[in-house]
Amino acid sequence: MKPTVFAKLSVMMLLEYFIWGSWYVTMSTYMSEFLKSSGVQIGAAYSALAIATMISPFFIGMVADRFFAAQKIMGVLHLLGGVLLYLATQITDNTTFYWVIVFYSLLYMPTIALSNSIAFHQMTDPGKQFPWIRVFGTVGWIAAGLMIAALSIEKTPLTFHMAAIASVGLGLISFILPNTPPKGKPASSSASAVLGTEAFVLFKDKPYFVFFIAAILVCIPLSFYYGFANLFLNELGMENAAGKMILGQVSEAVFILAIPFLFNSIGVKKMLLLGMTAWILRYVCFAYGNVESNLWMLYAGIILHGICYDFFFVTGYMYTEAKAGEKIKNAAQGLFTFATYGVGMFIGTWFSGFTTDHYTIDGVHQWKEIWFVPAYIAIAVLLYFIFFFKEKTEIKAAGTK
């Protein structure tokens, strides 16, 4: 890969996730401060990305891939997205704000797949080259948190403005990215093929079916963190909470390096169990943490994000690929994403919103009681997994012997 191409792809990936990290982490705090939103309204706003996750595969598979160059359509989507991000801060009504976020999410989520397609199209050895490009996405998310902290804009509309500027910037840059022409009409372009229904054959494998259900259910605790952790930390009085929360992305980047080794040494079941155990520990830390004597518990809850996410979801993607095999691996990965970040997160965002409202008394969040709920759910999923997941065959990561 030429250095100029590597540089362009790296900037693309950095800005792609810088945009997401700029507004998504602090949206609950913004909604609480400026829109006086309830927990249900905050949860609904966070469900927008889950809705978009369920819809975007159809847009990518049935429209974008067939008729348009990927870099051009990504440019248009980000330019329009920048406008909507700015418009979101000009709204004082929760219902209108929700629909703006839904429409923005429908524009943004397809760009994740498009950015990956642009990158893969330029690679001769994706297995070795893609991680070096994708890591800039994590760098971008971290940079967004650091910038929010440095500018002290966490509780202002400027987080959305920052994301809007980056979105317009990436929109313009997209038009000079390496050309990724449309693929034309694929052999199968039906809605069922795009969704990955051919991967339903995996459900005949009982261990994978048990894992698949657990993956959907564990998205409920995940939704509590994404939707309410920033608001929680700010209400407790942690300064520059968004800047501190990037420790979660740092730990994610560190722990992901251990995944291939652990996958083959301790096995998939133990890795998934470690991931679910980390969810329980995280929410116990949040339940008992404070900015005084137990500040370390708040930091522990943040840093555990690496184990929570990597040991369950990254391992889950690897397990899915190993189970699916070469023929249906793309369909299987698409189905897994649809079920977790789509269906699971949709259920989780709404449930977390209702739970937060249930434990709010006279406008005051009872955070200890709130965090116990995802902890109990994680315990239930853990017990379900221990009793029903019986993988008899040895699963190896793809590409290993």
C-alpha positions, 0 to 999 in steps of 0.5 A: 500500500502506498504511503499516500493511500495509507495516510488517506485511509488513516485520516478517514478512519480517525475522523469516522470514529472521532465524529461518533465519540464527539456526540454519542458519549455525552448525549445523555448529559446534553439531553439532561442539561438542555432538554430536561429529558427523562430516562425514557427519552434518553434511552429512546435517543440512544436506540436510534443507532440500534434502529439504524444498525438494523436498516443500514445493511439493506441500504448498503447491500441493495443500494450503495454497493450496487449503484454508487462509488463508496467514497462518493456516497460516504461523502454525501452522507457525512455532509448531510450528517454534519447539517443534522448534528448542528440542527440537533442543537437548535431544538428544544423539544425532545420529540423533534430531537429524537427524530433528528437523531434517528435521521442522523443515525440512518445517515451515519451507520452506513458509513461504518461499512462504507469506510471498511469497504474503501479500506479493504478495496486498497489492501493486498493483505487485509489480515495484516493491513486492516488492523493498522488502519482500524486502530486509527478509529480508536485513536479518533474516539480517544481524541474526541474525549481528550478534546472535549476535556481540554476545551471543557465543553462536555455540558454544552452544545459544542460537542455536537458542533465539534462532531458536525465540523468533523463530519463536514470535513470527512464529507469533503475528504471522502471525495479524494479518497481512493476510488471504490467503484460500485460492485454491480448487482450481486448474485443474490441481492434479496432482503433475506440475503442482505440480512444474512438469513442463510446463516440461520443454519448455525442455529442448529448448532446448540452451543452457538444458539445458546451463545447467540441468545446470550449475546442479545441479552448482554446488550442490555447491560451494555446499553446502560453504560453507553446511555447513562455512564456519562450522565452518572459520572457528571452527576457524581461530580467527576470533572471532565468525565468524557476525558476520563471515559476514554480510559475505556477505549485505551483498555479496549485497545490493550486487551484486544491484543490478547484476544487471539492468544487467549482464544486458542489457549483458554478457549471460547467459553472461558473468555466469554465467561470472563467478559460477562463477569467483568460486566458484573464487576463494572456495575458493582463498582459503579453502584458503590463508587463515588468521587471521594473515598471510592473514586478508584471504583469509578475508574475501575468501572471505566477501565473494565470496558476493555474486558467487557467489550473485547472478551465478549463481542470481539470474541463473539465475532471470532467464534461466529466466524470459526463456526460459520466457515468460509462459505457463510461467514459474511452472512453470519457476521451480518446476522450477529451484528444485526442481532446484537447492535440492532435488536439487542441494543434496541431492547437495551436502550429502551429498558435502560431508559425505563429503569432509570426513570423507575429509580428517579425520585423527585428528579434525583437519580438513585444510581445505586439501585439503577446500576444493580439492575444491569448487574443482576441481568449480567448475573442471570446471563452468566448463569444461563451461559454456565448451565447451557453452553456446552461446546464439545469441539475445540474452536480455533481462531480463523487462520490458526492451526 
